Amino acid sequence: MVKKEKNIFNYELTLWLSPEFNEKEAELKFNSLLKELEGMGAIINVSQLPQLKPLGYPIRKSKAIHLNAYFAFIQFGLAKNLINALQKKLNLNTDLIRFIIVRKEIKKTIKISPSTFKKSLLKSQTKDDLLLKEDKESKETLVDKKPETEISVEELDKKLNEILNK
């Protein structure tokens, strides 16, 4: 993980390589792209080797229509002022069908001990239990409530007849 030092940010490059290559050639092209990034001063955090996948729709590039392509991604840290230069290099790369560079915020993870984790689980369970009990009690009180005044069946029939006859 790259920390924000002197305008260095984390990015993710997602790309589709041309399917005209076999797996080894695609891997070599990908590795050369990694070396190019490192040559620009990028710090590689995570990368996924290219895998041949079907495209969601046909893509036309250099008079060829592609239905499959090699999908890969690279997460890296790079100075903010070098991103435009990287985009220009990638635009000139004829091996790429599509690519996108996105600035990525990396969430911090907190390490906690197993005992602390268990305690937090127990606390959340007791809170949930209390809420469930309160819900059950409130539902029971609603069901158990009777009307404040009792009306005989005859009076109820009279009122219904009055309402229906009008």
N, C-alpha and C positions, 0 to 999 in steps of 0.2 A: 504494500500500500504506500502510495506516495503522498507525503504531507504537502500542504500548501506552503511552499518556500519560494519566495521571489517569483511570483506569477507562474508557478508550476501547478498544473491542474491535472486531474484524472480524466481520461477520455476512453471511449470505447469505439473501436473501428470495426464495423460489421461489413463484410464484403462477400461478393459472389464472384468466384473465379470461372473463367471459361471452361466449358466441359470438353473442349478439344484436347485437353491433356489427359494422360492416364494418372493414376493415383500418385505415383512417385514424382512425376513431373509437377503435378499440382502442389505436392508437399515441398518440392524444391523452390517453386515460385513463391510459396508462402514463407519459407525460411529466408529467401532473399529479401522479401518485404520486411521481415523481422529485423534483419541485419541493417536494412536501410533506415528503419525507425531508430535502432540503437545508434547508428551513425549520426543521426540528427540530435542525439542526446536524450532519447526517450528511455524511460525505465519500464520494462515490460513486467506487468503484474501477473496477468493470466492470458493464456492464448489457447485456442482450440484449433487443432489441425483441420484442414479442409475435408469435408465429407460431401460426396455426390448426393444431391437431393433434387427432387422435382420442383420446378418453379410453380407458383400459383397462377401465372399467366405467361404466355410466350414473350420473350424479350428480344428485340431486334438490336443487334450491335454489329457494326462493320459488315453490313449486308448479309449477316447470318441471323437466323432465328433460332433462339435457344429455348429448349423446353426443360433442360436440366442444367445445374451448375454446381460448383463446389462451394459450399457455405463454410465460412470461418469467421472468427472474431478475435480481436486482440484488445485487452485492457492495458492501458499504459499511462504513464505520467510524462508530460511534456510541457515545456515553457509555452505560455499563451501566445507569444509572438511568432512561434514556429508552426502553428496550426495551418495558417494560410499557405505557407510553403509546402507543407505536407499535402494539402488538398490539391495544389497545382501538380505536384509529382504524381499523385494518384490519378488525376484526370488524364495525364499523358500516358499512363500505363494501359496498354492495349489488352493485357491479360485479364483485366477486371471488367466484368459486365456492369455491376453496380456496386456502390459503396456508400456508407454514411458514417460520419464521425459525430459522436454525441458526447458532450461533457457529462461526466458521471460523478455524482456525489456518492462517496463510499460511506456507508453507515458504520458508526463505531460499535464495536461489540464490547460487552461488559462481561468480565469473567467473575463468576460467583462460585462459592464453594457448594458442594452437594448439600451440606446441612442447611445453608441459607436458602437454597432452592426448595428443599423440603418444607422449611418453615413457611416460605411464601405460598407454597401450594396449600398447606394446611390452613393458613389465614384466609386464602381465597375460597376454600371449600366451606369454612365456617360462615363466611359472609354470604355465600350462595345459599347455604342451608337456612340462614336466618331470613333471607329474602323469600325463599320458598315457603317457609312457615308463615310469614306475614301475608303472602298471597293466599295461602290456603285459608287462613283465619278470616281474611276480608271476604273471600268467596262464601265461606260458611255463614258469616253474619248476613250477607245479602240474601242467601237462600232462606235462612231461619227467620228473617223479618216478616211479620204479618202486617196487614193493613192496620192503621191506627183505629179505625172504627169498623165494626163488623156490620155488614148489611145482610139482611135476610134474603133468601132466594126470591121470595115474592116481590120484595121491593126492587130487586135487581131486574126482574121480569117487567115490572111496571115501567121502569125507566127506559129499558130497551124498547118496549112497545111505543113509548112516547117519542123516542128518537127516530124509530123506523117509520112511524106514521106521519111525521112532518115532512 
